Amino acid sequence: MAFSAVGTLVLTVVLALSTVALWKETKRLAVGAESQATDFKKSLKATRRNAAAARRQAKIAKDTLEIPNRAYLIVNPSEVRDMSVGAKPHVDVEIRNIGKTPAYKASTVVGIGLQPFPLPEDADLNVEYPPDEFPNVQVIAPEKKLNLTPTLSIPLTVDHVAGISAGAVHFYIYGRGSYADAFGHPRKFTFCYVFRRNKKGVLAPFLYHDHNDAD
């Protein structure tokens, strides 16, 4: 009996020691796994930061190449021509590419009308191509231009001329355009000019404070 009791005691001590050792090893592994998980999270965050930084650098490099070298279309209108009673006044409009590369598939539509100043909130500045005409789609090379001549749809009356002279109504040209730059990006723009008498008494174009957007 004494031997059996001693054997049981020894076995118990061995099991206890084994349990302690197993617990220590398990704890060590758990701490190691937690440390590895923390390191992995830090590594993942660093990878994401590096990827974001790389994307920013790539965008900066892309913009540095494209912004100074893309096409830019601007609208240059002349003064109003043919202001006599019974005539249909018109404006010569120049769409010029001031960029360094061509504007592809360039298309612009321009309207002309008489409106008060400032424009009413409900002013209709939408311009559509006539049903029997196609948009003037073409390539505009750098420093080249597209010429358009919007003409008032009705002849001027005595009342029109009197209203223009009194400043009750003003000529406006307005429209929209689109093109693709050399880097494959679609571009759109809208424009609006109001005509007011300059120091020489000529009805000259001034950029209106609204309805002018470009990308």
RAGI-V737375 format. One line per field, one symbol per residue. phi: phi as a letter, one per 40 degrees, with the letter a starting at -180 (. if undefined). psi: psi as a letter, one per 20 degrees, with the letter a starting at -180 (. if undefined). Layout:
phi->???
psi->???
//
This chain:
phi->.cccccccccccccccccccccccccccccccccccccccccccccccccccccccccccccccccdcbccbbbbbccccbgcccgcbdabcbbbbcccbbcbcfcabbbbbabacbcccccccbcbbcddcbbdccacbcdgbabbbbcbdcbccbccdccccccgcbbcbbaiaaaabcccgccbbabaabbbbccccgccbcbcccagbbab
psi->ggghgggggggggggghggggggggggghghggggggghggghgghggghgghhgghhgggghhgggiirqppqpoqarpqmjqpirnqrppppoqojairqoqlpppppqqrpqrprpqhjpojppqqqhjqqqmprporpjrrppqnpppiqqprhgghghghijhqqqqqrarrqrprijjppqqqqqpqqpqpahijpnqpppqirkoqq.
//
